[in-house]
Each structure stands twice: as C-alpha cells, then as structure tokens.
Amino acid sequence: MSQQWNNPSPGGTETVPNYLIPAILSLFCCMPLGVVGVIFAAQVNGKVAAGDIAGAMDSSKKAKMFSFIAIGLGLLLILCYIVFIVLIGGLSAISR
C-alpha cells in the first residue's frame, strides 16, 4: 500500500523587514550602535527560514531601533559640530 506524498505548501509565509540597508548606513553615523543594528538585521532572514517568526519580528524591531538611533545620533553630532564651528568663527570675528 502506498501513500501519496503532497508537497507542503508555504501556507503562512510572512515577510519580515530586515532593515539591513539602514543598518549598514548607520555604520557611518555611530559605529557601535550601527554594528549592533547590522547584527540584528542579519539574524532576521535566518529566523524566518527556521520558522521563528516571533524571533524574526523581535530582531527586526531591534535592528530598526538601533539603526535609527545611530543615524539620529550621527546627525545630532554633525549638527553640534556645525553649530560649534559657526560659534567659534563668530567669536573670532568679534574679537578682531
């Protein structure tokens, strides 16, 4: 007696964003937080392939958080640098 084998259909394939591009870009803004973001972003696809959707969603959320915090800190640092340069330039112009 033989049984017919049915190919399992991907019933609940969910797409979980991995935020790898923002994580890589955040490396240029704040290196330590960018590295953490890249690590979490790299974990997302592996967890989806293993069927751990909850873990993939958690890693995706953490990758997004660390990446955007790193980008925000980088932009804040650049803004502070510009204000500092303008302030020093203005003070040197006043003192002459």
C-alpha positions as CSV (number, residue, x, y, z in Angstrom):
1,M,0.0,0.0,0.0
2,S,1.4,3.4,-0.9
3,Q,0.6,6.8,0.2
4,Q,0.6,9.8,-1.9
5,W,3.1,12.5,-0.9
6,N,1.9,16.1,-1.0
7,N,4.5,18.8,-1.2
8,P,3.9,21.1,1.8
9,S,2.6,24.5,0.7
10,P,4.0,27.6,2.2
11,G,0.8,28.5,4.0
12,G,1.9,31.3,6.3
13,T,4.9,32.8,4.6
14,E,5.3,36.2,6.2
15,T,7.6,38.9,5.1
16,V,9.6,40.4,7.9
17,P,11.7,43.5,7.0
18,N,15.3,43.1,8.0
19,Y,16.4,46.8,7.8
20,L,19.8,45.8,6.6
21,I,20.3,48.8,4.4
22,P,19.6,51.4,7.2
23,A,21.8,49.3,9.5
24,I,24.7,49.4,7.1
25,L,24.2,53.2,6.6
26,S,24.2,53.7,10.3
27,L,27.7,52.4,10.5
28,F,28.8,55.7,9.0
29,C,27.0,57.7,11.7
30,C,27.6,55.8,15.0
31,M,29.8,52.8,14.7
32,P,29.0,50.9,17.9
33,L,25.2,51.1,17.5
34,G,25.5,50.5,13.8
35,V,27.3,47.2,14.4
36,V,24.6,46.1,16.8
37,G,22.0,47.1,14.2
38,V,23.7,45.1,11.5
39,I,23.9,42.0,13.8
40,F,20.2,42.1,14.5
41,A,19.4,42.7,10.8
42,A,21.4,39.7,9.8
43,Q,19.5,37.5,12.1
44,V,16.1,38.2,10.6
45,N,16.3,36.1,7.5
46,G,17.7,33.1,9.3
47,K,15.0,33.2,11.9
48,V,12.3,33.4,9.2
49,A,13.8,30.5,7.4
50,A,13.8,28.5,10.6
51,G,10.1,29.3,11.2
52,D,10.7,31.6,14.2
53,I,8.5,34.4,13.1
54,A,8.3,35.9,16.6
55,G,12.1,35.9,16.9
56,A,12.4,37.4,13.5
57,M,10.0,40.2,14.3
58,D,11.9,40.9,17.5
59,S,15.2,41.0,15.7
60,S,13.7,43.3,13.0
61,K,12.4,45.6,15.6
62,K,15.7,45.8,17.4
63,A,17.6,46.3,14.1
64,K,15.3,49.2,13.2
65,M,15.7,50.8,16.7
66,F,19.5,50.6,16.8
67,S,19.9,51.7,13.2
68,F,17.6,54.8,13.6
69,I,19.1,55.7,16.9
70,A,22.6,55.5,15.4
71,I,21.6,57.7,12.4
72,G,19.9,60.2,14.8
73,L,23.0,60.4,17.0
74,G,25.2,60.9,13.9
75,L,23.0,63.7,12.6
76,L,22.9,65.3,16.0
77,L,26.7,65.1,16.2
78,I,27.1,66.7,12.8
79,L,24.6,69.5,13.8
80,C,26.5,70.1,17.0
81,Y,29.8,70.3,15.1
82,I,28.4,72.8,12.7
83,V,27.0,75.0,15.5
84,F,30.3,74.8,17.3
85,I,32.3,75.9,14.2
86,V,29.9,78.7,13.5
87,L,30.1,79.8,17.1
88,I,33.9,79.7,17.2
89,G,34.0,81.5,13.9
90,G,31.7,84.2,15.1
91,L,33.6,84.7,18.3
92,S,36.9,85.0,16.5
93,A,35.3,87.6,14.1
94,I,34.0,89.6,17.1
95,S,37.3,89.6,18.9
96,R,39.3,91.1,16.0
